[in-house]
Amino acid sequence: MRMAKRLIKFLLVVIVAIAAGCTTTSPTKNSEGNANVGAGATQSNASKNSVAKKPDQTTGAIEVNSVPPGAKVLLVPTDEAGAGEPQSKGVTPTTIEGVEPGKYTVDLEMAEYKFFQKEVVVKAGAVAKVSATLRKQ
């Protein structure tokens, strides 16, 4: 009787996993030797955005992270005359590349969390980093 109950529980777990679309695939390698995402799987936004290229020598980059991840990123150019037009740059974690040197304000917004803002200075060939721990409202 005890064995039968375990078997039933196991079968229920398997059925639920199948019903939820749970699949297991092994990554394959492409011609460059890099892992491809298996069929039926998707690459997360975090892993796509977290691969940062080295900035060229005329522009810089801004690496933006938050806890929790998934905050909307807005980039606002700032100078002596004031703030420019906010530009949407995706969600955290992300790296904004090809940024002209200068002062910027990075704004992070997420439902049910307090607004976060930080001023950064971007230098040619460098990566400015912004890390935020968002607080509940």
ROSE-13327 format. One record per residue (C-alpha): y, z, x. Coordinates in steps of 0.5 Angstrom, whole numbers, plus 500, padded with zeros to 3 digits. Example, Ala and Ser with C-alpha at 12.3 -4.5 7.8 and 13.67 -1.06 7.14 Angstrom:
2
491516525
498514527
This chain:
137
500500500
505502506
503495509
505491503
511495502
513493509
511486508
515485502
521488505
520483511
520477506
526479502
530479509
527472510
529470503
536473503
537470510
535463508
539463502
545465506
544459510
542463516
540458521
538458529
539453533
539452541
546449544
544443548
548440554
552434554
553429560
558434564
553440563
557443558
554447552
555443545
555447539
548446535
547442529
549446523
554451527
561451528
565453534
570459532
577458532
578464537
573460542
577454542
584457543
581461548
580456553
587456557
588450562
593451568
600449566
603444570
609445575
614443570
612447564
609454563
605457557
604463553
598466552
598470545
592476543
592481538
588486535
586484530
585477531
588472526
595473526
600467525
604465531
611463531
615461537
622462537
627459542
632463544
638462548
646465549
648461543
642465538
635463536
632456534
628454529
621458529
615453530
608455528
603455533
596457530
593464530
591469535
588468540
591462542
595459549
601455547
601450553
607445555
613450554
619449557
622454561
626459558
627465553
623465547
621470542
614470539
613473532
606475529
605476522
599478518
598480511
597488510
600489517
607490520
611484523
610484531
616481535
616480543
621476547
618473553
621469559
617462561
617460568
615453570
607453573
606460570
603463564
607469560
602474556
603477549
598482547
599486540
596491537
598490530
599496525
597497518
603497513
